[in-house]
Amino acid sequence: MDPQQGLGVRANRTTWAVGGEQLDGVLVQHLISDFKEKHGGLDLGTDYLALERLHEAAEASKQELSLSPSSTLRLPFITADHRGPKHLDATVSRAALERLALPVLDQLEAPVVEALRASGVGLEGLQGVLLAGGTARLPFLGEFVRSRLTLGK
């Protein structure tokens, strides 16, 4: 923020490796693993219809977790085997999503460092960070950025 010129952007960087779809993906993989463990090795990852339903449920769950500490996913008749239909019933906590998201969020560090270097501002001259996009609504994203940049706000 320049008092004479107003708000301006000195540098920006982005990465397509971090975003809502990637967080949905790690949640889907978690649900697949959990289901497989509970249902004798039955793999939802090979069922395209089940995967579509899982992705839709993961996105809705992620949105719910931006407001609530936990989310319940219920997908009746997600698949079937020789014993009959199977249902997915799982609860995901915000803390669990945060743990699952850490490897994805770790990929933010390089673009942030690069943008700071390109801006000539450096970490000490940084007054704040503007998070954009739907994923920015997840409380732990702000906490993650704050802890990595050691910002007080």
TARAZI-V239357 format. One record per backbone hydrogen bond with DSSP energy under -0.5 kcal/mol. NH is the residue of the N-H (numbers start at 1). CO is the residue of the C=O. E is the energy in kcal/mol with one decimal. If there is no record, write none. Layout:
# TARAZI-V239357
NH,CO,E / NH,CO,E
This chain:
# TARAZI-V239357
2,6,-2.4 / 3,1,-0.5 / 6,2,-3.2 / 10,8,-0.6 / 18,15,-0.8 / 23,19,-2.0 / 24,20,-2.6 / 25,21,-2.3 / 26,22,-2.0 / 27,23,-1.8 / 28,24,-2.7 / 29,25,-2.4 / 30,26,-1.8 / 31,27,-2.4 / 32,28,-2.6 / 33,29,-2.4 / 34,30,-2.6 / 35,31,-2.6 / 36,32,-2.6 / 37,33,-2.2 / 38,34,-2.0 / 39,35,-1.8 / 40,37,-0.6 / 41,36,-3.1 / 42,39,-1.3 / 44,42,-0.7 / 46,43,-1.1 / 47,44,-1.6 / 48,46,-0.7 / 51,47,-2.6 / 52,48,-2.0 / 53,49,-2.1 / 54,50,-2.6 / 55,51,-2.6 / 56,52,-2.1 / 57,53,-2.3 / 58,54,-2.8 / 59,55,-2.2 / 60,56,-2.0 / 61,57,-2.6 / 62,58,-2.7 / 63,59,-2.1 / 64,60,-2.3 / 65,61,-2.5 / 66,62,-0.7 / 66,63,-0.9 / 67,64,-1.6 / 68,64,-2.4 / 71,92,-2.5 / 73,90,-3.8 / 74,72,-0.5 / 75,88,-3.0 / 78,75,-0.8 / 78,86,-1.3 / 79,86,-1.3 / 81,84,-2.2 / 84,81,-2.0 / 86,79,-3.4 / 88,75,-2.4 / 89,87,-0.6 / 90,73,-2.7 / 92,71,-3.1 / 94,69,-2.8 / 97,93,-2.2 / 98,94,-2.4 / 99,95,-2.2 / 100,96,-2.5 / 101,97,-2.3 / 102,98,-1.2 / 104,101,-0.8 / 105,101,-2.9 / 106,102,-2.4 / 107,104,-1.5 / 108,105,-2.3 / 109,106,-1.1 / 111,107,-0.6 / 112,108,-1.9 / 113,109,-2.6 / 114,110,-2.5 / 115,111,-2.4 / 116,112,-2.5 / 117,113,-2.3 / 118,114,-2.6 / 119,115,-2.0 / 120,116,-1.1 / 121,116,-0.7 / 122,116,-0.9 / 125,122,-0.9 / 126,123,-1.2 / 131,129,-0.7 / 136,133,-1.1 / 137,134,-1.7 / 138,135,-2.0 / 139,137,-0.5 / 141,138,-1.8 / 142,138,-0.9 / 143,139,-1.6 / 144,140,-2.4 / 145,141,-2.5 / 146,142,-2.7 / 147,143,-2.5 / 148,144,-2.3 / 149,145,-2.4 / 150,146,-1.1 / 151,146,-1.6
